[in-house]
Amino acid sequence: MQNVITVKCKICDQTFTKYPSVLKSCCSKECLNKFRLRNRVPHTCSVCGHTDLVPKSKNKSKTPVCGNPVCIATFISKRQLGSTNSNYKGVVFNTLCTQCGIAIKKYNKQGKFCSLNCKAVWQRTHLTGGNNPFYGKTHSESTRRFFSKNNSKGRAITINRELRHTASMKNWRNNIFKRDRYTCKECGATNGNGVAVFLNAHHIKRLSLLIEHCPFKYLYTGDKFYFLHNFYFYDLENGVTLCNPCHCALHNNMNIKKIAHV
């Protein structure tokens, strides 16, 4: 049990008792309120004129307003005008569009056009041939290889998405299901007897590899229809029926046996 100690009040100098673990410096609530107000200074709102006592550490000298939202909004609207506003762009200039001649207002001397369309038309007519700052300049061999690699990857991703939504791919998927009698070739799961099984037509050789090994000459010649409907992508020997858990396990590189379909 803790021993009671005797301390002196910091306001009225009267003595009172307390336990050592209790953080108490005043004898009563009246003295405590006086002690708290001792380190406060008066603050007058510049908008409504209300005076309040605030701590010295939280003196609102930079924003001389009270906590009323209306006073704060009024103070900001009056203070942040012109050059004092953080979004101030400068003096407004009246000029004409370089392309169409329409009168425009701008905040700096860099703008010359009223819209991006006028800028594009002006560049097509004035930045051609020797007037173009990039005329006669070529990319380095490393930059060309970088662009070629990324463009090929982008074409492969686009073709992959389009192939999966063609009518030929849907027919290939249905034919795989019919051949395997709508049964998972890994675990034997099938629909029926109150059990619903979600089936997938899995590519034994990934579709991305098929696209990678297939030349893009059809894209270069513009015969995209022939490329998307090429029988090379719809070989039934390259497909097998799997249920959703087995399909996910295969793509997650789990240790499942190699599938041999009939």
C-alpha positions as CSV (number, residue, x, y, z in Angstrom):
1,M,0.0,0.0,0.0
2,Q,1.3,3.5,-0.9
3,N,2.0,6.1,1.7
4,V,0.2,9.4,1.6
5,I,2.4,12.4,1.0
6,T,1.8,16.1,1.7
7,V,2.3,18.7,-1.0
8,K,1.7,22.4,-1.5
9,C,-0.8,23.9,-4.0
10,K,0.9,25.9,-6.7
11,I,-1.9,28.6,-6.7
12,C,-3.1,29.1,-3.1
13,D,-0.1,27.6,-1.3
14,Q,-2.4,25.4,0.9
15,T,-1.2,21.9,1.7
16,F,-3.1,18.8,0.7
17,T,-2.4,15.0,0.7
18,K,-2.2,12.7,-2.2
19,Y,-0.7,9.4,-3.3
20,P,2.8,9.6,-5.0
21,S,1.4,8.0,-8.2
22,V,-1.3,10.6,-8.6
23,L,-0.2,13.6,-10.8
24,K,-2.0,16.3,-8.9
25,S,-0.5,19.8,-8.4
26,C,-3.5,21.8,-7.2
27,C,-5.8,21.4,-4.2
28,S,-9.1,22.0,-6.0
29,K,-10.7,22.4,-9.4
30,E,-10.8,26.2,-9.0
31,C,-7.1,26.3,-8.5
32,L,-6.5,23.9,-11.3
33,N,-8.5,26.1,-13.7
34,K,-6.4,29.1,-12.6
35,F,-3.2,27.1,-13.1
36,R,-4.2,26.2,-16.6
37,L,-5.1,29.8,-17.5
38,R,-1.8,31.1,-16.2
39,N,0.1,30.2,-19.4
40,R,-2.5,31.5,-21.7
41,V,-2.6,34.8,-23.6
42,P,-5.6,36.7,-25.1
43,H,-6.3,36.3,-28.8
44,T,-8.7,38.4,-30.8
45,C,-10.3,37.2,-34.0
46,S,-9.6,39.6,-36.9
47,V,-13.0,38.8,-38.5
48,C,-15.6,38.6,-35.8
49,G,-13.7,40.4,-33.0
50,H,-14.2,37.6,-30.5
51,T,-11.5,37.4,-27.8
52,D,-10.4,34.1,-26.3
53,L,-7.5,32.8,-24.2
54,V,-5.2,30.4,-26.1
55,P,-2.0,28.7,-24.9
56,K,1.3,30.4,-25.8
57,S,2.4,27.3,-27.7
58,K,-0.7,27.5,-29.9
59,N,-0.8,31.3,-30.4
60,K,-2.6,32.0,-33.7
61,S,-0.4,35.0,-34.7
62,K,0.0,33.7,-38.3
63,T,-3.7,33.1,-38.7
64,P,-5.4,35.8,-36.5
65,V,-8.9,34.1,-36.6
66,C,-10.9,32.0,-34.2
67,G,-11.9,28.4,-34.7
68,N,-15.2,29.3,-36.5
69,P,-15.2,27.9,-40.0
70,V,-17.0,31.0,-41.4
71,C,-14.2,33.2,-40.0
72,I,-11.5,31.0,-41.4
73,A,-13.1,30.9,-44.9
74,T,-13.5,34.7,-44.8
75,F,-10.0,35.3,-43.8
76,I,-8.6,33.0,-46.5
77,S,-10.7,34.5,-49.2
78,K,-9.5,38.1,-48.3
79,R,-5.9,37.1,-47.8
80,Q,-5.3,34.8,-50.9
81,L,-5.9,37.3,-53.6
82,G,-3.6,38.3,-56.5
83,S,0.0,37.5,-55.9
84,T,-0.6,36.1,-52.4
85,N,-2.5,33.2,-53.8
86,S,-0.5,30.0,-54.3
87,N,-2.2,29.4,-57.7
88,Y,-1.5,32.9,-58.9
89,K,0.0,32.7,-62.5
90,G,0.9,36.3,-63.1
91,V,-0.3,39.2,-65.1
92,V,-3.0,38.4,-67.8
93,F,-1.9,39.1,-71.3
94,N,-4.2,39.8,-74.2
95,T,-2.9,38.3,-77.5
96,L,-4.0,36.5,-80.7
97,C,-3.8,32.8,-81.6
98,T,-0.8,32.2,-83.9
99,Q,-2.9,29.8,-86.1
100,C,-6.5,31.1,-86.2
101,G,-6.1,34.7,-85.0
102,I,-8.7,34.4,-82.2
103,A,-8.2,36.8,-79.2
104,I,-7.1,34.8,-76.2
105,K,-6.1,35.6,-72.6
106,K,-3.0,34.0,-71.1
107,Y,-1.0,34.3,-67.9
108,N,2.5,34.1,-69.3
109,K,4.3,34.8,-72.6
110,Q,4.9,31.2,-73.6
111,G,1.4,30.3,-74.9
112,K,0.8,31.0,-78.6
113,F,-2.4,29.0,-79.4
114,C,-6.0,28.9,-78.3
115,S,-6.2,25.1,-78.4
116,L,-4.2,21.9,-78.9
117,N,-5.9,21.5,-82.3
118,C,-4.5,24.9,-83.5
119,K,-1.1,23.9,-82.2
120,A,-1.1,20.6,-84.1
121,V,-2.2,22.3,-87.3
122,W,0.6,24.9,-87.0
123,Q,3.2,22.2,-86.3
124,R,2.2,20.2,-89.3
125,T,2.5,23.1,-91.6
126,H,5.6,24.9,-90.1
127,L,7.7,22.1,-88.6
128,T,8.3,20.0,-91.7
129,G,11.6,19.2,-93.5
130,G,14.5,21.3,-92.4
131,N,12.3,23.4,-90.1
132,N,11.9,20.4,-87.8
133,P,14.4,20.5,-85.0
134,F,14.8,16.7,-85.3
135,Y,15.4,16.7,-89.1
136,G,18.4,14.6,-90.1
137,K,18.8,13.1,-86.6
138,T,18.6,9.4,-86.0
139,H,18.3,7.1,-83.0
140,S,21.3,5.1,-81.8
141,E,21.4,1.4,-82.3
142,S,20.7,0.6,-78.6
143,T,17.7,2.9,-78.7
144,R,16.3,1.2,-81.8
145,R,16.7,-2.3,-80.2
146,F,14.9,-1.0,-77.1
147,F,12.0,0.3,-79.2
148,S,11.8,-2.9,-81.3
149,K,11.8,-5.2,-78.2
150,N,9.0,-3.2,-76.4
151,N,6.9,-2.8,-79.6
152,S,7.0,-6.6,-80.2
153,K,6.0,-7.3,-76.7
154,G,3.1,-4.8,-77.0
155,R,1.9,-6.5,-80.2
156,A,2.1,-9.9,-78.6
157,I,-0.1,-8.8,-75.7
158,T,-2.7,-7.2,-78.0
159,I,-2.9,-10.3,-80.2
160,N,-3.2,-12.6,-77.2
161,R,-6.2,-10.7,-76.0
162,E,-7.9,-10.6,-79.4
163,L,-7.2,-14.3,-80.0
164,R,-9.0,-15.3,-76.8
165,H,-12.2,-13.4,-77.9
166,T,-12.5,-14.7,-81.5
167,A,-15.3,-17.0,-82.6
168,S,-12.6,-19.6,-83.6
169,M,-11.2,-19.7,-80.1
170,K,-14.7,-20.3,-78.7
171,N,-15.3,-23.1,-81.1
172,W,-11.9,-24.6,-80.1
173,R,-12.9,-24.4,-76.5
174,N,-16.2,-26.1,-77.0
175,N,-14.6,-28.9,-79.2
176,I,-12.1,-29.6,-76.4
177,F,-14.9,-30.0,-73.9
178,K,-16.9,-32.3,-76.2
179,R,-13.8,-34.5,-76.9
180,D,-13.1,-34.8,-73.1
181,R,-16.8,-35.4,-72.4
182,Y,-16.9,-32.3,-70.1
183,T,-14.6,-34.0,-67.5
184,C,-11.4,-32.8,-65.9
185,K,-8.5,-34.9,-67.2
186,E,-6.6,-34.4,-64.0
187,C,-9.0,-35.3,-61.1
188,G,-12.0,-36.6,-63.1
189,A,-14.4,-33.9,-61.8
190,T,-17.6,-33.4,-63.8
191,N,-21.0,-31.7,-63.5
192,G,-24.0,-33.6,-62.2
193,N,-25.5,-35.1,-59.0
194,G,-25.9,-31.7,-57.5
195,V,-22.2,-30.7,-58.1
196,A,-21.3,-27.8,-60.2
197,V,-17.8,-27.8,-61.7
198,F,-16.3,-24.9,-63.6
199,L,-14.2,-26.2,-66.5
200,N,-11.4,-24.6,-68.4
201,A,-9.8,-25.4,-71.8
202,H,-6.1,-25.3,-71.0
203,H,-3.4,-24.7,-73.6
204,I,-0.7,-27.4,-73.2
205,K,1.7,-25.1,-75.1
206,R,1.0,-21.6,-73.9
207,L,-0.8,-19.3,-76.3
208,S,1.9,-16.6,-75.6
209,L,4.6,-19.0,-76.9
210,L,2.5,-19.8,-80.0
211,I,2.3,-16.1,-80.7
212,E,6.0,-15.6,-80.0
213,H,7.1,-18.4,-82.4
214,C,4.6,-17.4,-85.1
215,P,5.9,-14.6,-87.4
216,F,4.2,-11.2,-87.4
217,K,4.3,-10.9,-91.2
218,Y,0.5,-10.9,-91.3
219,L,0.5,-7.8,-89.0
220,Y,3.0,-6.0,-91.2
221,T,1.0,-6.6,-94.3
222,G,-2.2,-5.6,-92.6
223,D,-3.9,-9.0,-93.0
224,K,-4.8,-9.2,-89.4
225,F,-8.0,-11.3,-90.0
226,Y,-5.9,-14.1,-91.5
227,F,-3.5,-14.0,-88.5
228,L,-6.3,-14.2,-85.9
229,H,-8.1,-17.1,-87.7
230,N,-5.0,-19.1,-88.5
231,F,-5.5,-22.8,-87.8
232,Y,-2.0,-22.8,-86.1
233,F,-3.7,-21.5,-82.9
234,Y,-6.7,-23.8,-82.8
235,D,-5.1,-27.3,-82.8
236,L,-7.2,-29.7,-80.7
237,E,-4.0,-31.7,-79.8
238,N,-2.8,-28.6,-77.9
239,G,-5.8,-28.4,-75.5
240,V,-7.1,-30.3,-72.5
241,T,-10.1,-29.9,-70.2
242,L,-9.3,-29.0,-66.5
243,C,-11.4,-28.0,-63.6
244,N,-10.7,-24.6,-62.1
245,P,-8.7,-25.9,-59.0
246,C,-6.5,-28.1,-61.2
247,H,-6.1,-25.3,-63.8
248,C,-5.0,-22.8,-61.1
249,A,-2.6,-25.4,-59.6
250,L,-1.0,-26.0,-63.0
251,H,-0.4,-22.3,-63.6
252,N,1.0,-21.8,-60.0
253,N,3.7,-24.3,-60.8
254,M,2.5,-26.9,-58.3
255,N,3.7,-30.5,-58.4
256,I,1.0,-32.2,-60.3
257,K,1.5,-35.1,-62.7
258,K,1.9,-34.5,-66.4
259,I,-1.4,-34.7,-68.2
260,A,-1.7,-37.2,-71.0
261,H,-4.9,-36.8,-72.9
262,V,-6.5,-39.2,-75.3
